[in-house]
């Protein structure tokens, strides 16, 4: 597998995993018992935790990429 192909595959995997991880642990103001000020969306997350989610996404994407890379190198995928 060429480097450019590997980077492209990892990029697609990373974004797919990110969208799966984003809703984990999100709590809005109503769930935390906080009052919502006028003009704010009631469903907006209180704490989004993006840095933690990016790290989790990176680890999961690396594991998925490693499995796909192994399958391609060992000719399980891609003939």
PyMOL commands that set and color helices and strands:
alter all, ss='L'
color gray80, all
select helices_A, chain A and resi 3-21+29-32+50-73
alter helices_A, ss='H'
color red, helices_A
deselect
rebuild
show_as cartoon
